[in-house]
């Protein structure tokens, strides 16, 4: 979302009966003020999907989905141990959006984890793990190709 300082934003929608108008992710963020964004690779799509089941809030979703967790370093929270990348974040703002249970969650990045096998010549290489992108409804896509472009400048 921003680079100086690094920031992220994600959307949360829908609700669970035991979370007063939201889901566990947003409820936990409200309670703790921290969260971790784990980049999901194609190989982990089934575990990611399993983690979205509407378990009661006392159920550990890592365990329920069969995902190994690791401690974060800058925040009191866990991350997905095998994720290609993870962004540790401190909550900066939650914005209510139109609709019953729609929210935008903003956070400042306080720590970054990059899996060594995803680095090539000092750059993060998406062809090594094929990240998932959420498109909407039940649709997702994989990123298989990345290209760079230099921004144009105006003549002096």
C-alpha positions as CSV (number, residue, x, y, z in Angstrom):
1,X,0.0,0.0,0.0
2,X,2.9,2.4,0.8
3,X,6.6,2.2,0.9
4,X,7.9,4.9,3.3
5,X,7.0,3.6,5.9
6,X,6.0,0.3,4.5
7,X,2.3,-0.3,5.0
8,X,-0.4,-2.9,4.0
9,X,-4.1,-2.9,3.8
10,X,-6.5,-5.8,3.5
11,X,-10.2,-6.3,3.4
12,X,-12.3,-8.3,5.8
13,X,-15.9,-9.2,5.1
14,X,-18.6,-11.5,6.5
15,X,-19.1,-12.4,10.1
16,X,-19.3,-15.3,12.6
17,X,-22.0,-15.6,15.3
18,X,-19.3,-15.6,18.0
19,X,-17.5,-12.5,16.8
20,X,-20.0,-9.6,16.9
21,X,-20.2,-8.6,13.2
22,X,-16.8,-9.8,12.0
23,X,-14.5,-12.8,11.7
24,X,-11.6,-14.1,13.9
25,X,-8.9,-12.3,12.0
26,X,-10.4,-8.8,12.6
27,X,-11.5,-9.7,16.1
28,X,-8.0,-10.8,17.0
29,X,-6.4,-7.6,15.5
30,X,-8.8,-5.4,17.5
31,X,-7.8,-7.2,20.7
32,X,-4.0,-7.3,20.1
33,X,-3.2,-4.4,17.7
34,X,-1.0,-6.7,15.6
35,X,-1.3,-9.1,12.7
36,X,0.9,-11.0,10.2
37,X,0.3,-11.1,6.5
38,X,1.4,-14.5,5.2
39,X,2.0,-14.7,1.4
40,X,0.3,-17.9,0.2
41,X,1.9,-20.1,-2.4
42,X,0.0,-22.3,-4.9
43,X,1.2,-25.4,-3.1
44,X,-0.5,-24.3,0.2
45,X,-3.8,-23.4,-1.3
46,X,-5.7,-26.2,0.4
47,X,-4.3,-25.3,3.8
48,X,-5.2,-21.7,3.2
49,X,-8.7,-22.6,2.3
50,X,-9.0,-24.9,5.3
51,X,-7.9,-22.1,7.6
52,X,-11.0,-20.1,6.5
53,X,-13.5,-22.6,8.1
54,X,-15.8,-20.9,10.6
55,X,-14.4,-22.7,13.7
56,X,-15.4,-21.5,17.1
57,X,-13.0,-18.8,18.3
58,X,-11.2,-21.1,20.8
59,X,-10.1,-23.4,18.0
60,X,-6.5,-22.8,16.8
61,X,-6.9,-22.4,13.1
62,X,-3.2,-23.3,12.5
63,X,-3.8,-26.7,14.0
64,X,-7.2,-27.2,12.4
65,X,-5.6,-26.5,8.9
66,X,-2.5,-28.5,9.7
67,X,-0.2,-25.5,9.3
68,X,3.0,-25.2,11.3
69,X,3.4,-21.8,13.0
70,X,6.5,-19.8,13.9
71,X,6.8,-16.8,16.3
72,X,7.1,-13.4,14.8
73,X,10.1,-11.3,15.9
74,X,8.7,-7.8,16.2
75,X,5.1,-8.4,17.4
76,X,3.4,-10.9,19.8
77,X,1.8,-13.0,17.1
78,X,2.5,-16.1,15.0
79,X,3.2,-16.5,11.3
80,X,3.0,-19.4,8.9
81,X,6.5,-21.1,9.2
82,X,6.6,-22.2,5.6
83,X,5.2,-19.1,3.9
84,X,7.4,-17.7,1.1
85,X,7.0,-14.3,2.8
86,X,5.5,-12.9,5.9
87,X,4.9,-9.3,6.9
88,X,4.7,-8.5,10.6
89,X,2.4,-5.5,11.1
90,X,1.1,-3.1,13.8
91,X,-2.4,-1.9,13.4
92,X,-2.7,1.7,12.4
93,X,-6.4,2.0,11.4
94,X,-9.6,0.0,10.8
95,X,-12.1,1.6,8.5
96,X,-15.7,0.5,8.3
97,X,-16.9,0.1,4.7
98,X,-20.5,0.2,3.4
99,X,-22.3,-3.1,4.0
100,X,-23.0,-5.4,6.9
101,X,-19.6,-6.6,7.9
102,X,-17.1,-5.0,5.5
103,X,-13.8,-3.5,6.9
104,X,-10.5,-2.2,5.6
105,X,-7.5,-2.9,7.9
106,X,-4.3,-0.9,7.7
107,X,-1.0,-1.7,9.3
108,X,2.6,-0.6,9.4
109,X,5.1,-3.3,8.5
110,X,7.5,-3.9,11.4
111,X,9.2,-7.0,10.2
112,X,9.7,-9.1,7.1
113,X,10.5,-12.8,6.6
114,X,11.5,-14.1,3.2
115,X,12.1,-17.8,2.5
116,X,15.7,-18.3,1.3
117,X,14.7,-20.6,-1.6
118,X,12.6,-17.7,-3.0
119,X,15.5,-15.4,-3.3
120,X,17.5,-15.2,-6.6
121,X,20.3,-12.7,-6.9
122,X,19.0,-10.7,-3.9
123,X,15.5,-10.4,-5.4
124,X,12.3,-12.2,-4.4
125,X,11.4,-14.5,-7.3
126,X,7.7,-15.4,-7.6
127,X,8.4,-18.1,-10.2
128,X,10.0,-20.1,-7.3
129,X,6.6,-20.4,-5.4
130,X,3.7,-19.0,-7.5
131,X,1.8,-16.7,-5.1
132,X,-1.9,-16.8,-4.9
133,X,-4.0,-13.7,-5.6
134,X,-7.6,-13.5,-4.5
135,X,-9.9,-12.4,-7.3
136,X,-13.2,-12.5,-5.6
137,X,-16.1,-14.9,-5.0
138,X,-14.4,-18.3,-5.1
139,X,-11.8,-17.3,-7.7
140,X,-8.0,-17.1,-7.3
141,X,-5.1,-16.8,-9.7
142,X,-1.4,-17.6,-9.5
143,X,1.3,-15.2,-10.4
144,X,3.7,-17.0,-12.7
145,X,5.5,-14.1,-14.5
146,X,6.8,-10.8,-13.3
147,X,8.3,-8.0,-15.4
148,X,9.8,-4.6,-14.5
149,X,9.2,-1.2,-16.1
150,X,11.0,2.1,-15.6
151,X,8.6,5.0,-14.9
152,X,8.8,7.7,-17.5
153,X,10.2,11.1,-16.7
154,X,9.2,14.4,-18.3
155,X,11.7,16.2,-20.5
156,X,13.5,19.0,-18.8
